[in-house]
């Protein structure tokens, strides 16, 4: 009798179908959805538990338990169960990239409805990107009572939604998915697209010998692009087979999907494909119509918001330098610098390397130019652009904005107030504390990097103060020991000796908080009052632990005026701030005392205002 009752009880729970699509669209705040646990995976440090959940229509893997939810999960022993739960407390975090927004779900509390249950429905993997499943926008997805079927979502509506989602993936083949949906969460996938870019085979040196790599970029009919990398013998195999502007199908599994290396990948896709023996590539005979090339213009005054990323620029060539020969790790290369300007009056230097210098001829001078996929760089606080191997000049015929900017430049050329794009450092006379910097960076999404000054003390210092680097002038690349000699991958040379380079990682703290900071060679020598070679000799003589203690024993808790460069990056859905100390000076105790008095005065006024 109890067994029959149990079966009936399981039928009472109807999942909140379509919840994960609403979550991806940021429309799930007021729901208390009913979902089912498919599987779980604890984190290495135990701070969270990852889940794959199902809403009956979709399954979703970017789910993490926190705080009280972890305690309940362990108390109820849900590790190996397919339980039905109701989410009581949760929040979502949306990570942005150039092509799409991906959502992550964090659960703080839940109610256990059924400890174990057969899988409800036939859920399809959802990547967390709302654009993939736009068909759901036409369906009314609501949560019904727990003790009866969800009458708000009719059976025929569910069928209609499923058919719509299926039609988005492919016209004829249900296994084909849009490129934008590619992620490790999809176990098996097939894409169709046209090769829009193809590289030559490139060679690189590793401690194990020479390696080869060949890349191509494939774009589907939605205009989404993904990078495909082929290593070793596959580089030669696919270099012959892959033809530019031809169409192919690629079929593989989640083992071939890896996070995109942003320094080499400007597609905007979060992932890329690495060819394996079990990935199949076949030529697609039918022609694929690609959408018109999209230009996502960024004004020159805004490029500092895209540091380390690839952007599109429309500007006027204000000045051109003659190409010069420069020694690089791959030999002697041509380098050319071009000054660009737009309506904002911002003057930015574009650096061009190698054969690409030939594309910038004199007839471009004082004329508008459209640049696709140029990299934003920064040096000494000044932001610049770099023309890379995937950058290109786009024809500007019949583009209205090109005609507008040309007329502006002709009219205003003699009156333009030119300015460089630089960081705006904060100074100590603005009463900057460690806590205020952390809060400012978290609360202002437009801040991605900059400089500030802070007076603080040296806290804990990590070991490994030095590393062995290349002897070449101006090179600080870490070397690898090979057969008694030291190999530098940057300069591609092997030397009999090395030099020590300082990289000191320590905590700075003040009365408001603390933060880890990195300090490199020249600045670190001033802080330690020792040359890198001297520090290396002490550590060699006394060992890593004792040698580090000898070097930093008189440094801990000392007060300094630090100039710090910070960078804000998104990593796995989290915001990460990296601090690098670029200068250190002694503290003027008189000025510091004045700052402390000012902080106390401000605190008293704040407490008085709010009755604290």
N, C-alpha and C positions, 0 to 999 in steps of 0.2 A: 504493500500500500504506500509506504514511504517512497519507494522507487518511482511509482506512478506520479505521486505528488511532486517529486523532484523534477520529472520531465515536464509536467505542466507548468511548473514555476519558471523553467528556463524559457518557455515560449512567451512569458509575460513581458520580456524585455525587448523593446524595439530600439535599435541603435539610431542615433541622430544622423541620418544619411545626408551626405554632402557637407558635413561639418568642416572637413579639412579644406574644401574649396572656399568656404566662407572665411576660414582662418587665413588662407592665402590672400583673400581680398580685403582683410582687416575689417570684417563685418561680423565677428563672432563674440564681441565683448560681453553682450547681455545673455548669452546662452549658458546653460549648465548641461553640457552635452553628455549623452550616454555613449560610451565607446567600449571596445573590447581589446584586451591585451593579446597581441599575437606572440611576441617574444620579448625578452629583456636582456640587457647587457650592462653589467656594472662598470664604472670607470676605474682606471688604474689606481687612483688615489682615494676612491670611495666617496668623493664629494658629490657625486650624482649617479643616477641610474638611467641609462638610455632605454627607451622602449620603442617598439613598433606597434602602433595602435590601428584599429579598424573602425570606421564609422558605418560599415556595411556596404558602402559604395567604393570608398577608397581606403587604402592602407597608407600609413605615413610613418617614416622612421626618424625624423629629426625631433624627437620628443625626449625630454629629460625631467626626471623627478628631482625635487629639491626639498630640503627642510623636513616638514611634518610628513610630506608624501613618502619620503624614504623610510621614515620610522614605521608608517602604516604598511608599506610594501613588505618590509622585513617581518613585522609583527604577524601579518596575515600569511606569510610564507608563500608569496605569489610568484616566486622565481620561475617555476616550471608550469604555471597554470595559464589557462586562456580565460582570464576572469573578465566579467562585465563590471565596469565601474562608471560612476557619475562624477564628472569633474566639478569640484566646488570652488577651488581657487586655482587660477592659471593666468599666465600672460604670454604674449608672443613677442618675438623680436624679429624684425625684418632686415636682412642683410642685402645691400644694394650692390649691383654691378651694372655695367654699361647696357646689358641687354634685358635684364629681368630683375625682379625682387624675389628673394627666397625667404621663407618664413621658418622660424624655429619656435617650438612650443615648450614652455616650462610649466610644470605642474607642481603646485605647492600643497594641495590638499585634494582628497577625493573620498567618495563614499563607495564601499564595496557592495555591489548588488548581487553578484553571483560569483562564487570562487572559481568555478570551472564550468565551461560551456563549449559545445561544438562551435566551430567557426560559423558566424552568422553572415549570410550573404556570400558574394564572390568578389571581394574587394580587389580593385586594381591599384597598383602603386601610384601614389601622388608625389611629385617631386617637390612640392612646396612653392611652385611658381604658378600664379593665378592665370597667366596668359594661356597656359596649355589647355585649360579646361573652361574656356569662356562659355561653352554651351550651358553650363550650370547657371549662368546669370539669368536665363529665361525660366528656370525652374524655381518654384517656391519651396525652399528647404526649411522646415521648421521642426521643432521637437514635439512629439506627441506624448500623451500620458503614458506612464510606465506600465500600466496594467491593461493596455489594449493596443491594437494596431495603430500606427501613426496615420490618422485619417487625413491630416493636412497634406500628406504626400501620397497621391494616388499611385497605384501600381503602374498605370499606363504612363504617368509622368516619369517614373523611374526608368521605364523602358526607353522613353523618348530621350532622356538625358544620356543614358548609356549609348544609344545609337548616335547621338550628336558627338559624344566624346570619341567614339570609334571613327566617325567620319572626319574629325579633325586630324587624327593620326594618319590616315591614308584614304585615298579614293578607292583602291582596289585590294590592298594588302593590309589586313588587320594587324600584322606584326610590325609594320613600319611606324616609327614614332618621330615626332618633330625633333630636330637637333636641339632645340632649347630645353627639351626634357631629359637629355642625356645626363645621368648621374649614377653613382655607385648603387643607388637604391633600386635601379632597374636591373634585374638579374639577366635578362636576355633582351636584346634590342636589334633593330635594323633601321638604318637611315638611307635616304636617297638624296643625292645632291650633285652639284656641279663643282669641279675643281676651279677655284677662283685665284689660287696662288700656289706656286710650286717653287721650292728652293733647289739649289744644287746640293750635291753630297758634300757635307762638311766633315772635317777630321779634327779630332781632339785627342789629347794625350792624358792618360791616367797612369796611376802606379802600376797597373797591370798591362800597360801597352797602349797602342793606338786604337781609337774607336772611330766609328763612322755613324753619321746621322743624316737622315733625309726627311724633310717636312713637306706636307702639303695641306692646304686649307680647303674644306668643302662647305658649300653653302646650299641650303635647301630653298624651297619655293617661298617660305616665309621670310627669307632674307637673313636667317640666323647662320652663323659661321662657327666652325669648330676646327681646331688644329689636330692633325694626325701626324705622329712621329714614328719613324722607322729606324731602328738601330741595327748595327751589325750587318749580317748578310741580307736582311730585309731592306736595307737602304738601297742596295744594288738591284734587288728584285723589283721593288716598287718604283724606283726611279725610271726604269724602262717602261713599266706598265702604265703608270699614271701620266695622263696627258692634260695639259692646261685647257680649260673650258670644255672638257669632256665630262660626262655624267657617270656616276658609279653608285652601286649599293654596297654598303658595308654592314656586315652582320657579326655581332660579337656578344660578349657578356660583361658583367660588372668588373671582372678582373682586368679588363683592358682600359678601365677609366681611372684617371688620376687627376689630382688637383692641377689646375693650370699654373704654370710658372709665369707669373705676371711680368717678369723682366724680359721674357722672350715671347710672350703670347699677348697679342693685342686684339684678339677677337672679341673680348668682352665676356666670353663664356667662362663659367666658373671651373669647368673641367676640360680635359683634352683626352684624346685617344692615343694609346701606345700600342702599336701593332704587335700581335702575338701569333703563334702558329695556329691558334684556334679562332682567329679573326679572319673572315672571308671577305674578299673584295672582288666584285664582278662588275663588268661594264654594263651600263644601263642604256638600252638602245633608244628609248624615247627621249625627246628633247624636254628639258625642264626650263620653264620660263621663270627667270629670276626677277624680283622686283627691281625698280630703278635704284641705282646706287644712292644711298642716304648719306647726306653730309650733316653731321651733328656739330655745327659750328660752336667754337668756344672763343669768346673775345679775348684778346691778348691780356686785358686787365684782369681776367679771371683764371689764368693758367695756373696760378699758385694753388688753386683748389684741387688740381689734378696731378700733383707731384707723383712721379713714378708711373703715370698712366699714359695712354696714347689718345690723342685728341685730333680733331679736324679744325683747321684754321683757314680763314679767309682774310687776307691782309695785302698790303702794298709792299713791294720790294723797295725799301728806302735807300739801301746802300749794299754794295757787293765788294768783297775783297777778292784778290787774286788767290787761286789755290796755292798751297805750300805743301812741301813734303814733310811728313812727321813720322818718326820712328814709333812703331807699335809692336804689340806682341806677335803679330803676323807679318812683320817686316815693315817696309816703308810704304806709307799710304798718303794719298792726297787728302788734304783737309781744306775746306772752304767755309767762310763765315759770311752770312747774309743777314742784314738788319731788316726786320719786318716792323710795320706800323699799321694800326687801324684807327677807327674813329675815336677810340678811347684815349688816343695820344700816347699809348704805351709802346715803347720801343723794345723789341725782344730780338736776341741774337739766335739765328738758326744755324747750327753746325752740320755740315754735310761731309761725308767720308767716301773715299774710294772713287769708283767709277760714277757714282751718283753726282759727282761734281760736274760731269759733262752735261747734265740735264739743266743746269742753271747757267744759261747763256746771257749775254749782255742785253738781248732784246727784252728780257724780263724786268730790267731796271725801271723803276718808277711806274710799274704796272701792277694791277691786282693779280693775286695768285691764289689758287685753292690747293691746300695741302691736306692729304689724307694720311692718318695714322702717324703723326709725328710725336715723339716722346718728350714729356716735360721733365727737365732736369733742374738741379739747383747746385750752385757753387758759391760759397761765402755769402750766402743770403740773397744772391741774385738768381732769378729764375730764367731759364733758357729753353730752347727747343732743339731736338736732334732729329735729323732725317736718317732713318734706319733702313734696313733691307726690305721692310714691308711698306715703307712710306712711299707715296707717289704724288705726282702733280696731276690734278684733275683738270680736264679741259673746261674752260670757263665760258664757252659760248652759251648764249641764251639763259644766263643766270642773272636775274634782276639785281641781286645784291652786289654782284661784281660791278655792274654799271653804276650803282649808287656809290660804292666806295671809291670808284675811279673819279667820279665827279667831285666827291668830298676832297680827295687828295689834291686834285687840280686846283680847287677853289681855296683850300686852307693850307696848302703846303708851306707857305712862308710864315704862317701864324701859329703853327702847331706847338703847344706846350708839351714837350717830350718828357716822359718819365720812364724810368726802369721799374720792372716789377721785382720788388724785394720783400723780404720778411720784415715785420715790425717788432723788434725786440722790446721787451718790457724791462725797466730798470728798477734798481732798489729803491729809488726815491718814490716809487709808486706803491711802496709797502707790500711787495709781493711775498707771500708765504707759500710753503709747499702745498698746504691744503687749498689755498685759493687758486693755484695753478691747476691742480687736479680737478677741482670743481668747474673751473672755466672751460677746460678741455672737454669735460663730459657733457656740459650743458650747451655748448655751441658747436653744432654739427659742421659749421663752415670752417672751423679751425682744424687744419690738418698738420701744420707744422709751424714752427717759429722759434723765437729766442726769448729768454727771460734771465734776469739776475736774481739770485736768492742768497741770503746769508744763512749758512747752516754749518753743522758739525759733521765730521766723518764718523760714521758708525761702523758696522761690520764690513770687513774687507775680505773678499773671496780669495782663494788660493789661485795659482796659475797666473802670476803677475806678468810673465813674459811668454813669448813664443818665438820659435826659430823662423826667420824670414829670409827672403831673397837678398843677396848682397848688392844687386843692381841699384844704382842711384834712383831715388824716388819710388822704388818698389817696396812694398811691405807685405807682399803675398806670402802666406805660410808655405814653407817648403816641406817636401816629403823625402824621407831618407830612402835611397835606392842604391844598393851595392856600395855602401860606404860614402856615397855622394848625395848632394841635396838638389832635388828637382823642383823647379818653379814652373807651375802650369801657366802662369800669366805671361812670363817672358819666354817660356818654352826652352829653357836652358838648364843644364846640370852643372853645379859648381862643387868645388871641394870643401867650401866652408859656408857659413851663414852669419847673419847678424841677429842680435836679440832686439825685439820690438816690444814695448810695454803696451799692455791692454789691461788696465786696472778697473775692476768692477767692485763697487762699494755702495753702501747706503749713505745718503745724506739725510740729516734730520734737523728739524727745528721744533719750536714749541707747539706746532700745529700738526705735524705728521712726518712721514719719511718716504723715501722713494729710491729705488735702485738707479744708479747712473754708471755709464761707461766713460772712462777717460783714456785717451790714446797717447801715443808716444811722447811728443814734445811737451804737451800739457802735463802729462803724468810725471815727467822728469822734474818739472817745477814743483809739483806737489810733494813728491817723495824726496826731492833734493838729492837725487842720484841719477846717473845716466843708466840707460837700459842695459849696457854692457856690464856695469857694476852690479846691478840687481841680478842679472843672469849669473854672474860669477858667484854671488852669495848663495843663490839657490842651488847651484851646481855643487858648491862646497858643503853645504849644510843640509841639503834635501829640501823638498818642496815645502813641507809644513813648518819646519824650524826656520828655514830661510825666509819664508814669508813673514813669520813672526818677528824676525830680526829687522826686516825692512820697514814694517808698518807699526812696530810697537810704540813709537813716539808720535804716531799720526792720529790714532783713534781719539775721538772727542775734541780734536782741535778745530778751531773756528776759522772759516774762510768765506770769501766772497766768490761764489761760483756763477759763471755765465754758462747757461745750459741751452742746448738746442734740443727741441722735442719734436717727435713725429708721431702722429696718430694713425693707426692702421686697424683694419678689421681682420680678425682672424677667427675662423670657425664660428661666426656669429657674435663674437665678442669684440669690444673696442680695447685695443692695446696701445699704451703710450710708452715709447722708448725715449730715454733721456741720454744725451751725450754731452759731457762737459767740454766746452771748447776754450775756456779760459778760467784761470783761478788767480785771485789776488788776495793780499792781506786785508784784513778788515780794519776800517777806521772805527775804533771803539766809540769815539765821540758821535759819529754819524749813526752808528748802530744804536746807541743809547737814545738818540733823538727818534729813531724809527720805533723803538720799543715804547717810548712815551706816547707816540702817535697812535700805535695799536691799542694801548691801554685806554686812551681817551676815546677812541672810536668804540671800543667795547663797552665803556661806561655809558656813552650816549645811546647805544643800541639797547642795553639793558634797561635804562631809564625810560626810553620810548615805549617799550613793550612790557614794562612792569615786571621784569625778571629779577 
